[in-house]
Amino acid sequence: MAGATMIKVKENAVKVTLTRAENRRLVCGRGADGALVLMPEREPLSDVIAETEGQVFEDDEFIAHLERVARVEDDLPSDDSARR
C-alpha cells in the first residue's frame, strides 16, 4: 500500500496511517484471507443505518455496533417536527 505506514502495536493488531488526510481510515477487522478491513475514520451515520437496518445483533455484535455508532459523524437532517 503506497503512502501508508504500518506499525505493529500489539500481537495480532496493526495500526495503519495513510499519508493523505482525506483518506484517513480505521482498521476494523480482518477478512477471511487475512486482509485488513478498513473503514472511514468518521463514517456517516446514514451509511451505518443503511448497512445495518433490520439486522438482529447478538451480545458481542451489539456492543461492537454501539461502539461503531459512537464513532460516526451525524449526517442526518435535524427533525424539527420532534421539537413541536
C-alpha positions in Angstrom: 0.0 0.0 0.0 1.9 3.1 -1.2 1.8 6.1 1.1 0.9 4.1 4.2 2.7 3.4 7.4 2.1 0.1 9.3 3.1 -0.1 13.0 2.7 -3.3 15.0 1.1 -2.1 18.2 0.5 -5.5 19.9 0.2 -9.1 18.9 -2.4 -9.5 16.1 -3.1 -5.8 15.9 -1.8 -3.4 13.2 -2.1 0.4 13.1 -2.3 1.8 9.6 -1.8 5.5 8.9 -2.5 6.9 5.4 -0.5 9.9 4.4 -3.4 11.9 2.8 -5.9 13.4 5.3 -8.9 12.8 3.0 -8.1 9.0 3.0 -8.0 8.5 6.8 -9.2 5.0 7.7 -9.5 2.8 10.7 -8.7 -0.9 10.8 -12.0 -2.5 11.8 -11.1 -6.2 11.3 -9.5 -8.8 9.1 -11.1 -10.6 6.2 -11.1 -14.4 5.9 -8.0 -14.2 3.7 -6.1 -12.1 6.3 -6.5 -8.8 4.5 -7.2 -5.7 6.7 -10.7 -4.4 6.6 -10.7 -0.6 6.6 -13.5 1.9 7.2 -13.5 5.7 7.1 -12.4 7.3 10.3 -15.6 9.3 10.7 -18.2 7.2 8.9 -21.6 8.9 8.2 -24.4 7.7 10.4 -26.6 7.3 7.4 -24.2 4.7 6.0 -24.3 2.7 9.3 -28.1 2.8 9.3 -28.4 1.8 5.7 -26.0 -1.1 6.2 -27.5 -2.4 9.5 -31.2 -1.6 9.3 -33.3 -4.5 10.4 -30.3 -6.5 11.5 -30.5 -8.5 14.7 -27.3 -8.4 16.8 -26.1 -10.9 19.4 -24.4 -9.7 22.6 -20.9 -9.0 21.3 -22.1 -7.9 17.9 -24.4 -5.4 19.6 -21.6 -4.0 21.7 -19.4 -3.6 18.6 -22.3 -1.9 16.8 -22.8 0.6 19.6 -19.1 1.4 19.6 -19.3 1.9 15.8 -22.3 4.2 16.2 -20.4 6.2 18.9 -17.6 6.9 16.4 -19.8 8.1 13.5 -20.4 11.6 12.2 -24.1 12.5 12.4 -25.1 13.5 8.9 -28.8 13.1 9.3 -31.1 16.2 8.9 -32.4 17.6 12.2 -36.0 16.7 12.9 -37.7 20.0 13.8 -41.1 18.3 14.0 -40.0 16.5 17.2 -39.5 19.8 18.9 -43.1 21.0 18.4 
